[in-house]
Amino acid sequence: MNARSLRNKMSELVTTVEALVPDVIGVTESWGTDDMVDAEFMIPGYNMFRADRGGGHRGGGVLLLVNSAFNAVEVKLNNEFTD
């Protein structure tokens, strides 16, 4: 899903998730910022992994939601790639 500002489309995403019950949900262009709390993007029954675009740039950001039935863990890579 390319959200282009997920904050404004959460109800649509939740409705879709309730209908399809996917194992993994990938969202690009989440447009998350430091002033948005994780709770705004969480969906019950899913673990969320979030990476907002840094550097004061508008837009960007990704979100991955994984069904909590899986033991998903975040792996941080040591690199200089910020986007």
Residue pairs with C-beta under 8 A, 6 or more apart in sequence:
1 13
1 25
1 26
1 27
1 28
2 27
2 28
2 29
3 9
3 13
3 27
3 28
3 29
3 30
3 31
3 63
4 29
4 31
4 59
5 29
5 30
5 31
6 13
6 27
6 29
6 30
6 31
6 32
6 41
6 63
7 31
7 32
7 36
7 40
7 41
10 40
10 41
13 25
13 27
13 43
14 43
17 25
17 43
17 46
17 65
21 67
22 67
23 66
23 67
23 69
23 70
24 64
24 65
24 66
24 67
25 43
25 46
25 63
25 64
25 65
25 66
26 62
26 63
26 64
27 62
27 63
27 64
27 65
28 61
28 62
29 59
29 60
29 61
30 41
30 50
30 52
30 60
30 61
30 62
30 63
31 58
31 59
31 60
31 61
32 41
32 50
32 52
32 53
32 61
32 63
33 52
34 52
36 52
38 48
38 50
41 48
41 50
41 63
42 48
43 65
45 67
45 68
46 65
46 66
46 67
46 68
47 65
47 66
47 67
47 68
47 70
47 72
48 63
48 64
48 65
49 63
49 64
49 65
49 66
49 72
49 74
50 61
50 62
50 63
50 64
51 61
51 62
51 63
52 60
52 61
53 59
53 60
53 61
53 83
54 82
55 82
60 83
66 72
